[in-house]
Amino acid sequence: MSLVDFGFRVKLQHCLLEHAGTLLRRQLNVVVEFGSWSSEERESIRRAAERERATAELHFLKAPLDELVRRVRQRGGLHAEALATDVLLRDSHKFEEPSAQEIASFDRYFGPNDTWKPDA
């Protein structure tokens, strides 16, 4: 699968989110790390957790664009350059940082200045 085959990625992400719901119903922890550039996408992930009465955490990490591009290129792979050029460099302006209102809708939030500590 190509990282820049967005039609396939949308279908796959839908299936993975449904599977996450199945795992949550079994009271397992799930990490969803896709489809989260927009507040609308993050809201659909949050609602999936809410439907299963699971705690929804938002972890937001911020890195400079040039660092993200460098990491993708360093990692390499079949479509790394397309991901760096056609997604990160071309479309990074489409990314929406979480607003205060969005952050408040999650059960827990960890941002760029927070130190994450697992629950005791």
N, CA, C and O atoms as CSV, one atom per row, in Angstrom:
chain,resi,resn,atom,element,x,y,z
A,1,MET,N,N,0.837,-1.170,0.000
A,1,MET,CA,C,0.000,0.000,0.000
A,1,MET,C,C,0.886,1.240,0.000
A,1,MET,O,O,1.915,1.280,0.676
A,2,SER,N,N,0.489,2.223,-0.744
A,2,SER,CA,C,1.209,3.484,-0.789
A,2,SER,C,C,0.705,4.404,0.324
A,2,SER,O,O,-0.496,4.488,0.579
A,3,LEU,N,N,1.623,5.080,0.969
A,3,LEU,CA,C,1.242,6.036,2.013
A,3,LEU,C,C,0.479,7.225,1.446
A,3,LEU,O,O,-0.165,7.963,2.192
A,4,VAL,N,N,0.546,7.414,0.144
A,4,VAL,CA,C,-0.149,8.542,-0.466
A,4,VAL,C,C,-1.360,8.090,-1.286
A,4,VAL,O,O,-1.887,8.865,-2.084
A,5,ASP,N,N,-1.804,6.845,-1.097
A,5,ASP,CA,C,-3.052,6.350,-1.715
A,5,ASP,C,C,-4.178,6.679,-0.741
A,5,ASP,O,O,-4.569,5.852,0.083
A,6,PHE,N,N,-4.691,7.904,-0.852
A,6,PHE,CA,C,-5.619,8.400,0.149
A,6,PHE,C,C,-6.975,7.703,0.106
A,6,PHE,O,O,-7.618,7.561,1.146
A,7,GLY,N,N,-7.420,7.267,-1.057
A,7,GLY,CA,C,-8.678,6.526,-1.134
A,7,GLY,C,C,-8.608,5.265,-0.292
A,7,GLY,O,O,-9.523,4.966,0.476
A,8,PHE,N,N,-7.515,4.530,-0.442
A,8,PHE,CA,C,-7.333,3.311,0.337
A,8,PHE,C,C,-7.170,3.629,1.820
A,8,PHE,O,O,-7.732,2.940,2.671
A,9,ARG,N,N,-6.407,4.666,2.124
A,9,ARG,CA,C,-6.167,5.019,3.531
A,9,ARG,C,C,-7.467,5.362,4.245
A,9,ARG,O,O,-7.654,4.976,5.399
A,10,VAL,N,N,-8.367,6.076,3.581
A,10,VAL,CA,C,-9.646,6.433,4.206
A,10,VAL,C,C,-10.434,5.175,4.536
A,10,VAL,O,O,-11.000,5.062,5.623
A,11,LYS,N,N,-10.473,4.226,3.602
A,11,LYS,CA,C,-11.189,2.967,3.842
A,11,LYS,C,C,-10.535,2.183,4.979
A,11,LYS,O,O,-11.222,1.650,5.851
A,12,LEU,N,N,-9.211,2.120,4.961
A,12,LEU,CA,C,-8.493,1.384,5.996
A,12,LEU,C,C,-8.709,2.024,7.367
A,12,LEU,O,O,-8.936,1.319,8.351
A,13,GLN,N,N,-8.640,3.346,7.435
A,13,GLN,CA,C,-8.830,4.029,8.708
A,13,GLN,C,C,-10.226,3.771,9.267
A,13,GLN,O,O,-10.394,3.613,10.476
A,14,HIS,N,N,-11.224,3.729,8.391
A,14,HIS,CA,C,-12.591,3.427,8.834
A,14,HIS,C,C,-12.642,2.024,9.454
A,14,HIS,O,O,-13.221,1.834,10.523
A,15,CYS,N,N,-12.037,1.056,8.781
A,15,CYS,CA,C,-12.013,-0.320,9.308
A,15,CYS,C,C,-11.260,-0.389,10.641
A,15,CYS,O,O,-11.693,-1.071,11.569
A,16,LEU,N,N,-10.138,0.319,10.727
A,16,LEU,CA,C,-9.358,0.301,11.965
A,16,LEU,C,C,-10.118,0.954,13.114
A,16,LEU,O,O,-10.021,0.504,14.256
A,17,LEU,N,N,-10.866,2.004,12.824
A,17,LEU,CA,C,-11.649,2.659,13.877
A,17,LEU,C,C,-12.778,1.745,14.355
A,17,LEU,O,O,-13.085,1.716,15.546
A,18,GLU,N,N,-13.394,1.003,13.440
A,18,GLU,CA,C,-14.407,0.020,13.843
A,18,GLU,C,C,-13.782,-1.062,14.712
A,18,GLU,O,O,-14.362,-1.473,15.717
A,19,HIS,N,N,-12.596,-1.519,14.321
A,19,HIS,CA,C,-11.895,-2.543,15.105
A,19,HIS,C,C,-11.520,-1.993,16.482
A,19,HIS,O,O,-11.583,-2.715,17.477
A,20,ALA,N,N,-11.130,-0.715,16.542
A,20,ALA,CA,C,-10.824,-0.087,17.830
A,20,ALA,C,C,-12.043,-0.146,18.742
A,20,ALA,O,O,-11.914,-0.396,19.940
A,21,GLY,N,N,-13.241,0.087,18.172
A,21,GLY,CA,C,-14.470,-0.016,18.964
A,21,GLY,C,C,-14.663,-1.407,19.529
A,21,GLY,O,O,-15.072,-1.567,20.679
A,22,THR,N,N,-14.367,-2.415,18.720
A,22,THR,CA,C,-14.468,-3.806,19.173
A,22,THR,C,C,-13.514,-4.052,20.345
A,22,THR,O,O,-13.888,-4.674,21.339
A,23,LEU,N,N,-12.297,-3.565,20.221
A,23,LEU,CA,C,-11.311,-3.748,21.291
A,23,LEU,C,C,-11.715,-2.990,22.551
A,23,LEU,O,O,-11.542,-3.490,23.662
A,24,LEU,N,N,-12.253,-1.788,22.379
A,24,LEU,CA,C,-12.704,-1.010,23.541
A,24,LEU,C,C,-13.841,-1.711,24.269
A,24,LEU,O,O,-13.900,-1.687,25.498
A,25,ARG,N,N,-14.750,-2.341,23.512
A,25,ARG,CA,C,-15.848,-3.097,24.144
A,25,ARG,C,C,-15.309,-4.245,24.980
A,25,ARG,O,O,-15.959,-4.684,25.929
A,26,ARG,N,N,-14.127,-4.731,24.633
A,26,ARG,CA,C,-13.472,-5.792,25.405
A,26,ARG,C,C,-12.595,-5.208,26.511
A,26,ARG,O,O,-11.817,-5.917,27.149
A,27,GLN,N,N,-12.736,-3.911,26.719
A,27,GLN,CA,C,-12.033,-3.169,27.759
A,27,GLN,C,C,-10.515,-3.209,27.588
A,27,GLN,O,O,-9.767,-3.276,28.563
A,28,LEU,N,N,-10.083,-3.168,26.345
A,28,LEU,CA,C,-8.661,-3.082,26.027
A,28,LEU,C,C,-8.314,-1.635,25.675
A,28,LEU,O,O,-9.179,-0.874,25.240
A,29,ASN,N,N,-7.080,-1.268,25.860
A,29,ASN,CA,C,-6.619,0.063,25.482
A,29,ASN,C,C,-6.321,0.095,23.986
A,29,ASN,O,O,-5.868,-0.894,23.411
A,30,VAL,N,N,-6.579,1.237,23.370
A,30,VAL,CA,C,-6.357,1.412,21.942
A,30,VAL,C,C,-5.672,2.751,21.714
A,30,VAL,O,O,-6.039,3.756,22.323
A,31,VAL,N,N,-4.686,2.761,20.846
A,31,VAL,CA,C,-4.052,4.003,20.412
A,31,VAL,C,C,-4.397,4.190,18.942
A,31,VAL,O,O,-4.107,3.324,18.117
A,32,VAL,N,N,-5.014,5.314,18.615
A,32,VAL,CA,C,-5.362,5.635,17.237
A,32,VAL,C,C,-4.463,6.781,16.803
A,32,VAL,O,O,-4.497,7.868,17.379
A,33,GLU,N,N,-3.671,6.525,15.795
A,33,GLU,CA,C,-2.715,7.534,15.343
A,33,GLU,C,C,-2.841,7.709,13.829
A,33,GLU,O,O,-1.905,7.439,13.076
A,34,PHE,N,N,-3.987,8.154,13.414
A,34,PHE,CA,C,-4.232,8.447,12.003
A,34,PHE,C,C,-5.428,9.368,11.906
A,34,PHE,O,O,-6.184,9.524,12.864
A,35,GLY,N,N,-5.594,9.970,10.759
A,35,GLY,CA,C,-6.776,10.785,10.521
A,35,GLY,C,C,-6.992,11.854,11.554
A,35,GLY,O,O,-8.116,12.084,12.002
A,36,SER,N,N,-5.908,12.515,11.938
A,36,SER,CA,C,-6.080,13.471,13.027
A,36,SER,C,C,-5.533,14.858,12.695
A,36,SER,O,O,-5.117,15.589,13.593
A,37,TRP,N,N,-5.530,15.219,11.437
A,37,TRP,CA,C,-5.062,16.552,11.056
A,37,TRP,C,C,-6.108,17.614,11.351
A,37,TRP,O,O,-5.759,18.766,11.609
A,38,SER,N,N,-7.368,17.251,11.318
A,38,SER,CA,C,-8.422,18.248,11.526
A,38,SER,C,C,-9.178,17.953,12.816
A,38,SER,O,O,-9.196,16.823,13.303
A,39,SER,N,N,-9.800,18.992,13.354
A,39,SER,CA,C,-10.601,18.798,14.562
A,39,SER,C,C,-11.763,17.849,14.274
A,39,SER,O,O,-12.165,17.085,15.152
A,40,GLU,N,N,-12.301,17.886,13.070
A,40,GLU,CA,C,-13.394,16.981,12.704
A,40,GLU,C,C,-12.942,15.523,12.754
A,40,GLU,O,O,-13.671,14.658,13.239
A,41,GLU,N,N,-11.742,15.255,12.255
A,41,GLU,CA,C,-11.215,13.884,12.301
A,41,GLU,C,C,-10.972,13.439,13.750
A,41,GLU,O,O,-11.301,12.314,14.128
A,42,ARG,N,N,-10.402,14.324,14.539
A,42,ARG,CA,C,-10.161,13.969,15.948
A,42,ARG,C,C,-11.473,13.774,16.695
A,42,ARG,O,O,-11.563,12.928,17.583
A,43,GLU,N,N,-12.484,14.550,16.340
A,43,GLU,CA,C,-13.799,14.400,16.979
A,43,GLU,C,C,-14.410,13.045,16.656
A,43,GLU,O,O,-15.041,12.443,17.525
A,44,SER,N,N,-14.247,12.550,15.447
A,44,SER,CA,C,-14.807,11.236,15.107
A,44,SER,C,C,-14.110,10.135,15.909
A,44,SER,O,O,-14.740,9.152,16.298
A,45,ILE,N,N,-12.832,10.301,16.149
A,45,ILE,CA,C,-12.096,9.333,16.971
A,45,ILE,C,C,-12.576,9.430,18.425
A,45,ILE,O,O,-12.782,8.408,19.080
A,46,ARG,N,N,-12.750,10.645,18.920
A,46,ARG,CA,C,-13.228,10.842,20.297
A,46,ARG,C,C,-14.619,10.245,20.480
A,46,ARG,O,O,-14.902,9.619,21.501
A,47,ARG,N,N,-15.492,10.443,19.483
A,47,ARG,CA,C,-16.854,9.894,19.569
A,47,ARG,C,C,-16.838,8.371,19.575
A,47,ARG,O,O,-17.664,7.747,20.241
A,48,ALA,N,N,-15.911,7.768,18.843
A,48,ALA,CA,C,-15.801,6.302,18.855
A,48,ALA,C,C,-15.503,5.817,20.270
A,48,ALA,O,O,-16.076,4.823,20.718
A,49,ALA,N,N,-14.620,6.503,20.968
A,49,ALA,CA,C,-14.320,6.138,22.359
A,49,ALA,C,C,-15.533,6.382,23.246
A,49,ALA,O,O,-15.855,5.564,24.108
A,50,GLU,N,N,-16.193,7.491,23.035
A,50,GLU,CA,C,-17.368,7.838,23.840
A,50,GLU,C,C,-18.478,6.800,23.682
A,50,GLU,O,O,-19.134,6.437,24.658
A,51,ARG,N,N,-18.685,6.325,22.457
A,51,ARG,CA,C,-19.724,5.298,22.219
A,51,ARG,C,C,-19.474,4.046,23.048
A,51,ARG,O,O,-20.412,3.361,23.455
A,52,GLU,N,N,-18.209,3.758,23.291
A,52,GLU,CA,C,-17.846,2.551,24.047
A,52,GLU,C,C,-17.589,2.867,25.521
A,52,GLU,O,O,-17.103,2.026,26.277
A,53,ARG,N,N,-17.925,4.093,25.911
A,53,ARG,CA,C,-17.731,4.542,27.295
A,53,ARG,C,C,-16.268,4.412,27.740
A,53,ARG,O,O,-15.978,4.053,28.881
A,54,ALA,N,N,-15.372,4.710,26.820
A,54,ALA,CA,C,-13.938,4.650,27.101
A,54,ALA,C,C,-13.407,6.067,27.317
A,54,ALA,O,O,-13.973,7.038,26.815
A,55,THR,N,N,-12.348,6.164,28.048
A,55,THR,CA,C,-11.669,7.432,28.245
A,55,THR,C,C,-10.961,7.808,26.949
A,55,THR,O,O,-10.292,6.978,26.333
A,56,ALA,N,N,-11.112,9.057,26.544
A,56,ALA,CA,C,-10.464,9.533,25.320
A,56,ALA,C,C,-9.404,10.559,25.689
A,56,ALA,O,O,-9.699,11.583,26.306
A,57,GLU,N,N,-8.170,10.269,25.304
A,57,GLU,CA,C,-7.062,11.171,25.557
A,57,GLU,C,C,-6.587,11.744,24.234
A,57,GLU,O,O,-6.563,11.053,23.216
A,58,LEU,N,N,-6.216,12.997,24.260
A,58,LEU,CA,C,-5.603,13.630,23.097
A,58,LEU,C,C,-4.161,13.951,23.451
A,58,LEU,O,O,-3.887,14.695,24.392
A,59,HIS,N,N,-3.251,13.380,22.685
A,59,HIS,CA,C,-1.826,13.657,22.845
A,59,HIS,C,C,-1.402,14.461,21.626
A,59,HIS,O,O,-1.463,13.968,20.499
A,60,PHE,N,N,-0.979,15.677,21.845
A,60,PHE,CA,C,-0.585,16.553,20.746
A,60,PHE,C,C,0.894,16.878,20.862
A,60,PHE,O,O,1.335,17.519,21.816
A,61,LEU,N,N,1.647,16.426,19.878
A,61,LEU,CA,C,3.076,16.700,19.828
A,61,LEU,C,C,3.328,17.674,18.693
A,61,LEU,O,O,2.738,17.554,17.619
A,62,LYS,N,N,4.188,18.619,18.927
A,62,LYS,CA,C,4.452,19.638,17.921
A,62,LYS,C,C,5.930,19.618,17.556
A,62,LYS,O,O,6.803,19.675,18.422
A,63,ALA,N,N,6.187,19.535,16.261
A,63,ALA,CA,C,7.565,19.574,15.773
A,63,ALA,C,C,7.607,20.490,14.556
A,63,ALA,O,O,6.620,20.591,13.827
A,64,PRO,N,N,8.721,21.151,14.329
A,64,PRO,CA,C,8.838,22.008,13.153
A,64,PRO,C,C,8.687,21.184,11.871
A,64,PRO,O,O,9.095,20.024,11.810
A,65,LEU,N,N,8.103,21.798,10.868
A,65,LEU,CA,C,7.867,21.114,9.596
A,65,LEU,C,C,9.152,20.537,9.017
A,65,LEU,O,O,9.158,19.403,8.538
A,66,ASP,N,N,10.236,21.298,9.055
A,66,ASP,CA,C,11.486,20.790,8.475
A,66,ASP,C,C,11.975,19.540,9.203
A,66,ASP,O,O,12.603,18.674,8.593
A,67,GLU,N,N,11.694,19.440,10.500
A,67,GLU,CA,C,12.075,18.241,11.258
A,67,GLU,C,C,11.214,17.048,10.860
A,67,GLU,O,O,11.722,15.934,10.733
A,68,LEU,N,N,9.931,17.267,10.664
A,68,LEU,CA,C,9.054,16.180,10.221
A,68,LEU,C,C,9.480,15.665,8.849
A,68,LEU,O,O,9.534,14.456,8.623
A,69,VAL,N,N,9.778,16.572,7.947
A,69,VAL,CA,C,10.225,16.187,6.601
A,69,VAL,C,C,11.537,15.416,6.693
A,69,VAL,O,O,11.704,14.391,6.032
A,70,ARG,N,N,12.464,15.903,7.506
A,70,ARG,CA,C,13.744,15.221,7.674
A,70,ARG,C,C,13.554,13.794,8.176
A,70,ARG,O,O,14.199,12.864,7.690
A,71,ARG,N,N,12.662,13.628,9.157
A,71,ARG,CA,C,12.429,12.295,9.714
A,71,ARG,C,C,11.821,11.351,8.693
A,71,ARG,O,O,12.213,10.186,8.618
A,72,VAL,N,N,10.865,11.835,7.903
A,72,VAL,CA,C,10.252,10.985,6.871
A,72,VAL,C,C,11.302,10.572,5.854
A,72,VAL,O,O,11.377,9.403,5.476
A,73,ARG,N,N,12.104,11.512,5.416
A,73,ARG,CA,C,13.146,11.192,4.428
A,73,ARG,C,C,14.181,10.244,5.010
A,73,ARG,O,O,14.642,9.336,4.318
A,74,GLN,N,N,14.550,10.437,6.261
A,74,GLN,CA,C,15.535,9.561,6.897
A,74,GLN,C,C,14.977,8.149,7.059
A,74,GLN,O,O,15.688,7.166,6.851
A,75,ARG,N,N,13.715,8.057,7.427
A,75,ARG,CA,C,13.083,6.746,7.589
A,75,ARG,C,C,13.059,6.011,6.262
A,75,ARG,O,O,13.225,4.793,6.208
A,76,GLY,N,N,12.850,6.769,5.185
A,76,GLY,CA,C,12.881,6.181,3.847
A,76,GLY,C,C,11.666,5.333,3.549
A,76,GLY,O,O,10.627,5.463,4.196
A,77,GLY,N,N,11.800,4.483,2.587
A,77,GLY,CA,C,10.709,3.631,2.165
A,77,GLY,C,C,10.243,4.014,0.773
A,77,GLY,O,O,10.657,5.032,0.217
A,78,LEU,N,N,9.396,3.198,0.235
A,78,LEU,CA,C,8.965,3.320,-1.151
A,78,LEU,C,C,8.381,4.684,-1.485
A,78,LEU,O,O,8.666,5.223,-2.555
A,79,HIS,N,N,7.576,5.255,-0.605
A,79,HIS,CA,C,6.894,6.506,-0.917
A,79,HIS,C,C,7.270,7.640,0.041
A,79,HIS,O,O,6.501,8.584,0.223
A,80,ALA,N,N,8.439,7.545,0.644
A,80,ALA,CA,C,8.855,8.550,1.620
A,80,ALA,C,C,8.937,9.943,1.000
A,80,ALA,O,O,8.474,10.912,1.601
A,81,GLU,N,N,9.515,10.053,-0.181
A,81,GLU,CA,C,9.652,11.378,-0.789
A,81,GLU,C,C,8.296,11.960,-1.158
A,81,GLU,O,O,8.072,13.161,-1.007
A,82,ALA,N,N,7.390,11.114,-1.641
A,82,ALA,CA,C,6.037,11.596,-1.955
A,82,ALA,C,C,5.339,12.059,-0.680
A,82,ALA,O,O,4.635,13.069,-0.693
A,83,LEU,N,N,5.525,11.336,0.409
A,83,LEU,CA,C,4.926,11.734,1.685
A,83,LEU,C,C,5.513,13.076,2.150
A,83,LEU,O,O,4.784,13.958,2.604
A,84,ALA,N,N,6.829,13.213,2.030
A,84,ALA,CA,C,7.484,14.459,2.449
A,84,ALA,C,C,7.042,15.629,1.576
A,84,ALA,O,O,6.692,16.693,2.088
A,85,THR,N,N,7.058,15.433,0.267
A,85,THR,CA,C,6.784,16.529,-0.669
A,85,THR,C,C,5.294,16.776,-0.875
A,85,THR,O,O,4.820,17.905,-0.749
A,86,ASP,N,N,4.563,15.714,-1.191
A,86,ASP,CA,C,3.158,15.857,-1.592
A,86,ASP,C,C,2.199,15.965,-0.414
A,86,ASP,O,O,1.053,16.380,-0.585
A,87,VAL,N,N,2.647,15.603,0.755
A,87,VAL,CA,C,1.760,15.693,1.921
A,87,VAL,C,C,2.280,16.761,2.883
A,87,VAL,O,O,1.623,17.780,3.096
A,88,LEU,N,N,3.446,16.532,3.458
A,88,LEU,CA,C,3.933,17.456,4.479
A,88,LEU,C,C,4.207,18.853,3.922
A,88,LEU,O,O,3.685,19.837,4.447
A,89,LEU,N,N,5.006,18.953,2.882
A,89,LEU,CA,C,5.375,20.273,2.371
A,89,LEU,C,C,4.212,20.968,1.665
A,89,LEU,O,O,4.038,22.180,1.798
A,90,ARG,N,N,3.431,20.216,0.930
A,90,ARG,CA,C,2.338,20.837,0.183
A,90,ARG,C,C,1.114,21.122,1.048
A,90,ARG,O,O,0.466,22.155,0.883
A,91,ASP,N,N,0.794,20.214,1.968
A,91,ASP,CA,C,-0.487,20.291,2.672
A,91,ASP,C,C,-0.390,20.613,4.157
A,91,ASP,O,O,-1.407,20.573,4.850
A,92,SER,N,N,0.779,20.925,4.665
A,92,SER,CA,C,0.906,21.151,6.108
A,92,SER,C,C,0.020,22.300,6.593
A,92,SER,O,O,-0.366,22.326,7.762
A,93,HIS,N,N,-0.303,23.239,5.722
A,93,HIS,CA,C,-1.174,24.353,6.107
A,93,HIS,C,C,-2.591,23.885,6.462
A,93,HIS,O,O,-3.362,24.632,7.064
A,94,LYS,N,N,-2.929,22.651,6.086
A,94,LYS,CA,C,-4.258,22.106,6.372
A,94,LYS,C,C,-4.371,21.579,7.809
A,94,LYS,O,O,-5.473,21.326,8.295
A,95,PHE,N,N,-3.235,21.416,8.479
A,95,PHE,CA,C,-3.266,20.887,9.839
A,95,PHE,C,C,-3.886,21.913,10.772
A,95,PHE,O,O,-3.539,23.093,10.731
A,96,GLU,N,N,-4.801,21.459,11.611
A,96,GLU,CA,C,-5.457,22.315,12.600
A,96,GLU,C,C,-4.975,21.936,13.995
A,96,GLU,O,O,-5.206,20.819,14.457
A,97,GLU,N,N,-4.311,22.862,14.654
A,97,GLU,CA,C,-3.924,22.597,16.038
A,97,GLU,C,C,-5.182,22.529,16.889
A,97,GLU,O,O,-6.148,23.239,16.611
A,98,PRO,N,N,-5.192,21.696,17.915
A,98,PRO,CA,C,-6.373,21.615,18.780
A,98,PRO,C,C,-6.654,22.950,19.465
A,98,PRO,O,O,-5.750,23.592,19.999
A,99,SER,N,N,-7.907,23.350,19.441
A,99,SER,CA,C,-8.332,24.577,20.129
A,99,SER,C,C,-8.606,24.256,21.596
A,99,SER,O,O,-8.697,23.091,21.983
A,100,ALA,N,N,-8.734,25.299,22.396
A,100,ALA,CA,C,-9.060,25.110,23.816
A,100,ALA,C,C,-10.389,24.382,23.967
A,100,ALA,O,O,-10.532,23.524,24.838
A,101,GLN,N,N,-11.362,24.719,23.123
A,101,GLN,CA,C,-12.679,24.066,23.175
A,101,GLN,C,C,-12.555,22.579,22.839
A,101,GLN,O,O,-13.156,21.734,23.502
A,102,GLU,N,N,-11.773,22.267,21.809
A,102,GLU,CA,C,-11.583,20.857,21.450
A,102,GLU,C,C,-10.873,20.108,22.564
A,102,GLU,O,O,-11.275,19.001,22.923
A,103,ILE,N,N,-9.835,20.692,23.106
A,103,ILE,CA,C,-9.081,20.054,24.190
A,103,ILE,C,C,-10.019,19.733,25.358
A,103,ILE,O,O,-9.919,18.667,25.965
A,104,ALA,N,N,-10.913,20.645,25.662
A,104,ALA,CA,C,-11.846,20.459,26.779
A,104,ALA,C,C,-12.814,19.307,26.535
A,104,ALA,O,O,-13.376,18.771,27.490
A,105,SER,N,N,-13.020,18.917,25.295
A,105,SER,CA,C,-13.961,17.829,24.999
A,105,SER,C,C,-13.361,16.452,25.283
A,105,SER,O,O,-14.092,15.465,25.360
A,106,PHE,N,N,-12.045,16.376,25.438
A,106,PHE,CA,C,-11.385,15.106,25.731
A,106,PHE,C,C,-11.288,14.911,27.233
A,106,PHE,O,O,-11.273,15.877,27.996
A,107,ASP,N,N,-11.221,13.648,27.654
A,107,ASP,CA,C,-11.109,13.338,29.078
A,107,ASP,C,C,-9.744,13.758,29.634
A,107,ASP,O,O,-9.632,14.212,30.773
A,108,ARG,N,N,-8.716,13.596,28.806
A,108,ARG,CA,C,-7.362,13.975,29.212
A,108,ARG,C,C,-6.654,14.550,28.002
A,108,ARG,O,O,-6.938,14.184,26.862
A,109,TYR,N,N,-5.726,15.456,28.270
A,109,TYR,CA,C,-4.956,16.086,27.207
A,109,TYR,C,C,-3.501,16.180,27.624
A,109,TYR,O,O,-3.184,16.519,28.764
A,110,PHE,N,N,-2.630,15.875,26.685
A,110,PHE,CA,C,-1.197,16.041,26.886
A,110,PHE,C,C,-0.695,16.853,25.699
A,110,PHE,O,O,-0.826,16.436,24.548
A,111,GLY,N,N,-0.123,18.012,25.990
A,111,GLY,CA,C,0.344,18.902,24.936
A,111,GLY,C,C,1.849,18.986,24.893
A,111,GLY,O,O,2.548,18.308,25.646
A,112,PRO,N,N,2.344,19.833,23.997
A,112,PRO,CA,C,3.795,19.940,23.783
A,112,PRO,C,C,4.597,20.283,25.045
A,112,PRO,O,O,5.769,19.920,25.144
A,113,ASN,N,N,3.989,20.967,25.996
A,113,ASN,CA,C,4.724,21.368,27.198
A,113,ASN,C,C,4.467,20.468,28.398
A,113,ASN,O,O,4.985,20.716,29.487
A,114,ASP,N,N,3.665,19.417,28.201
A,114,ASP,CA,C,3.330,18.523,29.303
A,114,ASP,C,C,4.318,17.372,29.396
A,114,ASP,O,O,4.900,16.948,28.398
A,115,THR,N,N,4.493,16.884,30.598
A,115,THR,CA,C,5.268,15.674,30.831
A,115,THR,C,C,4.269,14.564,31.108
A,115,THR,O,O,3.515,14.619,32.079
A,116,TRP,N,N,4.271,13.572,30.257
A,116,TRP,CA,C,3.300,12.487,30.391
A,116,TRP,C,C,3.767,11.518,31.459
A,116,TRP,O,O,4.929,11.115,31.509
A,117,LYS,N,N,2.816,11.157,32.312
A,117,LYS,CA,C,3.073,10.147,33.336
A,117,LYS,C,C,1.902,9.186,33.322
A,117,LYS,O,O,0.748,9.613,33.350
A,118,PRO,N,N,2.186,7.889,33.278
A,118,PRO,CA,C,1.083,6.921,33.300
A,118,PRO,C,C,0.299,7.019,34.590
A,118,PRO,O,O,0.819,7.450,35.620
A,119,ASP,N,N,-0.960,6.612,34.523
A,119,ASP,CA,C,-1.791,6.607,35.729
A,119,ASP,C,C,-1.176,5.720,36.793
A,119,ASP,O,O,-0.615,4.666,36.495
A,120,ALA,N,N,-1.286,6.152,38.014
A,120,ALA,CA,C,-0.726,5.349,39.128
A,120,ALA,C,C,-1.673,4.234,39.476
A,120,ALA,O,O,-1.394,3.447,40.381
